[in-house]
Amino acid sequence: MAGTALLVVVALPMTLAAVAGWRGNPRAPQLLLLAGLLLVGWIVVEVAFIRSFSWLQPVCAVWGALVAVLGLRDRGRAPVPGVSPGRSPDARRT
């Protein structure tokens, strides 16, 4: 049961966010924000219920926070067709 919950709450949203970002989907920032917050939430709930600590929990929490911050940072940006992420529109090939 816990494995299925982990799949639905963490793995699926992270996968969807990664695919959306890779494809330049305009909804990628929102998916990144959601996936990052879900990962951080998962870790908080895990620590609260299991009451055991692993070095991997803070690593995953920081990773989730970073993913969420990247989603927040890119929320107002729309992908430009024909331009790879990280390149300016002036760098388009003709």
C-alpha positions in Angstrom: 0.0 0.0 0.0 2.8 2.5 0.9 4.6 1.7 -2.3 1.5 2.5 -4.4 1.0 5.7 -2.5 4.6 6.7 -3.1 4.2 5.9 -6.8 1.0 8.0 -7.1 2.0 10.9 -4.8 5.7 11.3 -5.7 6.9 9.3 -8.7 4.0 10.0 -11.1 4.0 13.8 -10.6 7.8 14.0 -10.8 7.7 12.0 -14.1 4.9 14.2 -15.5 6.8 17.3 -14.6 10.1 16.0 -16.1 8.4 15.0 -19.4 6.5 18.3 -19.6 9.7 20.3 -19.0 11.6 18.2 -21.5 8.9 18.8 -24.1 8.7 22.5 -23.4 5.1 22.3 -22.3 3.8 25.6 -21.0 2.3 23.9 -17.9 5.7 22.5 -16.9 6.3 25.2 -14.2 3.0 24.4 -12.5 3.8 20.7 -12.6 7.3 21.3 -11.2 5.8 23.4 -8.3 3.2 20.7 -7.6 5.7 17.8 -7.8 8.2 19.5 -5.6 5.6 20.4 -2.9 4.3 16.8 -3.0 7.7 15.4 -2.4 8.4 17.8 0.5 4.9 16.9 1.9 5.6 13.2 1.6 8.8 13.6 3.6 7.1 15.6 6.3 4.3 13.0 6.6 6.8 10.1 6.5 8.9 11.6 9.4 5.7 12.3 11.4 4.3 8.8 11.1 7.3 6.6 11.0 9.3 8.6 13.6 12.6 7.3 12.3 15.2 9.4 10.6 17.4 8.7 7.6 20.0 10.9 5.9 18.0 10.5 2.7 15.0 12.4 4.1 16.6 15.8 4.2 18.2 15.2 0.8 14.8 14.4 -0.7 13.2 17.4 1.1 15.8 19.7 -0.3 15.4 18.2 -3.7 11.7 18.7 -3.6 12.1 22.3 -2.4 14.5 23.0 -5.3 12.1 21.5 -7.8 9.3 23.7 -6.4 11.5 26.8 -6.5 12.4 26.1 -10.1 8.7 25.8 -10.9 8.0 29.2 -9.1 10.9 30.8 -11.0 9.6 29.7 -14.4 5.9 30.4 -13.8 5.8 33.6 -15.9 8.0 32.3 -18.7 6.5 30.9 -21.8 8.6 28.7 -24.0 9.6 30.1 -27.4 9.0 27.7 -30.3 12.3 26.7 -31.9 14.5 27.8 -29.0 16.0 25.4 -26.6 15.6 26.1 -22.9 18.5 28.2 -21.7 19.0 29.9 -25.0 17.8 33.4 -25.9 15.3 34.0 -28.7 18.1 35.9 -30.6 20.1 32.6 -30.8 17.6 31.0 -33.1 18.9 29.2 -36.1 17.5 30.1 -39.5 
